Structure formats: C-alpha cells, structure tokens
C-alpha cells in the first residue's frame, strides 16, 4: 500500500516527538560464515513489554561507521521506536563491507551474515513479526546501497526497503571507499561491479513485492546516481517514493531523513 507523497508528509508533520522509554542494548552474534563475533544495537520500544510481536526495521550504517552510529548520532531513534512501536536493529557492517558477499575476500560475507545469521537470531531471541510484512530495511550511504541490495535480492525476507544518500551505483567511484578491495579492481573484474551495484538489480523486483522509499539531498555526491535510479524505477513502472531536498552527505540530513523512512515503513507497509 502506498500513500501519495503530499499526504505522507502531511501525516508526518503532525507527529511530534515526545519523551519515550525505549530500551537500547548491544547484542553479540556469532557469524559462522566469517568465523567471528559481530555486534548490533537493538532498540525495543516501551510497548515491547506487552508481549505483542513487533515489526523490525534493520538500519544500516555507512562506510567507516559501526553499529553504534545511529543510536549515538540520532537520539530520536528511541522516540521513533516508541512512537511507531517498532524494533530497530543496527548491525555492524564493518568499515567497508557494502553489505554483499565479497567474491574476492572471504572475510566479508555480510549478505549471508545478515540474511542467514542475524535475522534468524533476532527472530529467535525477540518477539517479532517474522514475515516480510513485518520486516523493513534502510540505511545511509553504504548502508543505503546495502539496504536496497539485500531487499532486492531477498524479497521473501523484507516487505519494505529504503535508502538515505545511498551509493546506489558505485561504478562512477572505482577508487573510493574500499569497494575495489571487496570486488577487485574495476578494470580487471568489471563483472563483479556490474552484478553487485543496486541500479543493475531492478530486474529482480517482483510486482507489489517491496514498498520503496529513496531519499537524497541535492548537494550530495550520490545525488545523480539516486536520480538515475529514480528514473529507472519510473521507466519500469515500479511504485516508489522519491524525496529530494536541499542537503549534503551528513548527519544533519540523515537525522531528518530517518524520520521519513521509519514513518513510511510504519504507515505504508509494516503492520
């Protein structure tokens, strides 16, 4: 189900943030595929104590960040968790994993970790709505790429996906953010790059499978690739919300953007 953008923004504008009592904790999971422990921040709303199964949004950090980035830099995450009665899980994606399984480095298998290890662990240790209808994913920058990448490839897992300032096509940046370490040099391994960039995965999308929201500031270095993704989605008649407003690649922008992302997932997709 989709709300037109003007209606969606009107609803959000009348939802002020108050003081809430969400709980933030750090959990440690073991990744068999990478033979190491990985941490995640888990935000549970105050309503979690009622025992009702809750939807979960996986919120991914950007390049150079870690599992604490969102809860440290956006204190409103706790209030939003309470307001929308959703769990928020912020996994650690390492410095530059880009959230796929690296074909050249076995120590970076983050698609397998999140889909096959982390999500089952969360569903096994918390009372969640363990269906695509109750599961969303979004993130910033590298995490924006990761969220769409994982959702496009696993529509049986997620019902909603978003991106904030996402690196949705990293081919124009072959020397940046350790992508070549994960995929190999672009000139030598072009197939790896073509197969793992989000904009080339639109053929995977099934009708009415994912609710999508994409947000990028007009001063962001990823702005053009986000506009191109938007145009490609329009060309294929794939429903989605696209938000563009003045802003750069920074926390000032993401603090605002995440409110729209979580509100969209609550009102448009999640139970």
Secondary structure, 3 states (H helix, E strand, C coil): CCCCHHHHHHHHHCCCCCCCCCEEEEEEEEECCCCEEEEEEEEECHHHHHCCCEEEEEEECCCCCCCCHHHHHCCHHHHHHHHHCEEEEEECCCCCCCCCECCCCCCCEHHHHHHHHHHHHHHHHCCECCCHHHEEEEEECHHHHHHHHHHHHCCCCCCEEEEECCCCCCHHHCCCCCHHHHHCCCCCCHHHHHHHCHHHCHHHCCCCCCEEEEEEECCCCCHHHHHHHHHHHHHCCCCCEEEEECCCCCHHHHHHHHHHHHHHHHHHCCC
